[in-house]
Amino acid sequence: MQFDIITIFPDIFVSYLSESILSRAIKNKKIKIINHNPRVFATDAHRSVDDRPYGGGPGMILKFSPFYKTLRKIKKIKKSKIILLTPAGRQFTQRDAEKYAGLNQLILISGRYEGFDERIERLADEKISVGPYVLSGGEIPALTIIEAVTRLIPGVLGHIDSAAGDTFTNDLEYVEYPQYTRPEIVKVIGKNWRVPKVLLSGNHKDIKTWRHKQVQKLRKTSNN
């Protein structure tokens, strides 16, 4: 799968993409990530991609032309979507990640400053937000979507079932049961914190029942 990121700060992605799952996915050619900087198409000496808003108001607005020309430069692949990352968009969910994982190409437009010229938004297939809050730019949302989608691509995670029991996988209220590993006992300020006995029993039916009960408790807690 190919991710094309339109951003005026491409270096933000370098460190994150060079580590862990995404780095391996790139090396194993499961995904391809290409950064596109709209400043290439800026026409002034300062490579400006923003300007003052018509009608007045604070901040600067990203101009239409550099982003439009950047999109025109990107070679579209069959089964492709253009996503505009904006706080005003529909909130991203695991269902979106699953849907996008079936595509061949995702083009992510990352904003900055006070936002986009409205006409840029008309170029997108969807407007997506990663949460009900405001960030300084779309680069972190772009990375969020890339990772959420990439881990669903077959062969990316180490185990075929690694994503199957994740929080939100079965439904958007599902949360994963508590997990433990060795040692069996850890000491914290004079107290012993133990692994639940059922997980040491080897009885898979009892373990499954315990995990189901834990999920129900966590769902109730998260809804309160």
Long-range contacts (C-beta under 8 A, 24 or more apart in sequence): 1-30, 1-31, 1-32, 1-101, 1-103, 1-104, 1-105, 1-106, 1-149, 1-150, 1-153, 2-31, 2-32, 2-33, 2-34, 2-77, 2-104, 2-105, 2-106, 3-31, 3-32, 3-33, 3-34, 3-105, 3-106, 3-107, 3-108, 3-146, 4-34, 4-36, 4-74, 4-105, 4-106, 4-107, 4-108, 5-33, 5-34, 5-35, 5-36, 5-108, 5-110, 5-139, 5-142, 6-36, 6-38, 6-67, 6-70, 6-71, 6-74, 6-107, 6-108, 6-109, 6-110, 7-35, 7-36, 7-37, 7-110, 7-137, 7-138, 7-139, 7-142, 8-37, 8-38, 8-39, 8-49, 8-110, 8-112, 9-110, 9-112, 9-137, 9-139, 10-35, 10-36, 10-37, 12-139, 13-139, 13-142, 13-143, 16-143, 21-147, 21-150, 21-151, 21-156, 21-157, 22-146, 22-147, 22-150, 24-156, 25-150, 25-153, 25-156, 28-155, 28-156, 30-150, 30-153, 30-155, 30-156, 31-146, 31-150, 31-153, 31-156, 33-146, 34-74, 36-70, 36-73, 36-74, 37-70, 38-62, 38-66, 38-67, 38-69, 38-70, 39-66, 40-66, 40-70, 41-65, 41-66, 41-69, 41-70, 42-66, 50-112, 50-113, 53-114, 57-114, 58-114, 59-113, 59-114, 60-113, 60-114, 61-113, 61-114, 61-115, 61-116, 61-117, 62-111, 62-112, 62-113, 62-115, 62-116, 62-117, 62-120, 63-117, 64-117, 64-119, 64-120, 67-109, 67-116, 67-120, 67-123, 68-120, 68-123, 71-107, 71-109, 71-123, 74-107, 76-105, 76-107, 77-104, 77-105, 78-104, 79-103, 79-104, 79-105, 80-104, 80-105, 80-106, 80-107, 81-105, 81-106, 81-107, 81-125, 81-126, 82-107, 82-109, 82-123, 82-124, 82-125, 82-126, 83-107, 83-108, 83-109, 83-124, 83-125, 83-126, 83-127, 83-128, 83-145, 84-109, 84-111, 84-116, 84-120, 84-121, 84-123, 84-124, 84-126, 84-127, 84-128, 85-109, 85-110, 85-111, 85-128, 85-129, 85-130, 85-138, 85-141, 85-142, 85-145, 86-111, 86-115, 86-116, 86-121, 86-127, 86-128, 86-129, 86-138, 87-129, 87-132, 87-133, 87-134, 87-135, 88-127, 88-129, 89-126, 89-127, 89-128, 89-129, 90-126, 90-127, 90-128, 90-129, 91-128, 91-129, 91-130, 91-131, 91-132, 92-128, 92-129, 92-130, 92-131, 92-141, 92-144, 92-145, 92-148, 93-168, 93-172, 94-148, 94-166, 94-168, 94-169, 94-172, 95-172, 96-128, 96-145, 97-145, 97-148, 97-149, 97-152, 98-152, 100-145, 100-149, 101-149, 101-152, 101-153, 106-145, 106-146, 106-149, 108-138, 108-142, 108-145, 108-146, 109-138, 110-137, 110-138, 110-139, 110-141, 110-142, 111-137, 111-138, 112-136, 112-137, 112-138, 173-219, 173-222, 173-223, 174-215, 174-219, 175-215, 175-218, 175-219, 175-222, 176-215, 177-210, 177-211, 177-212, 177-214, 177-215, 177-218, 178-214
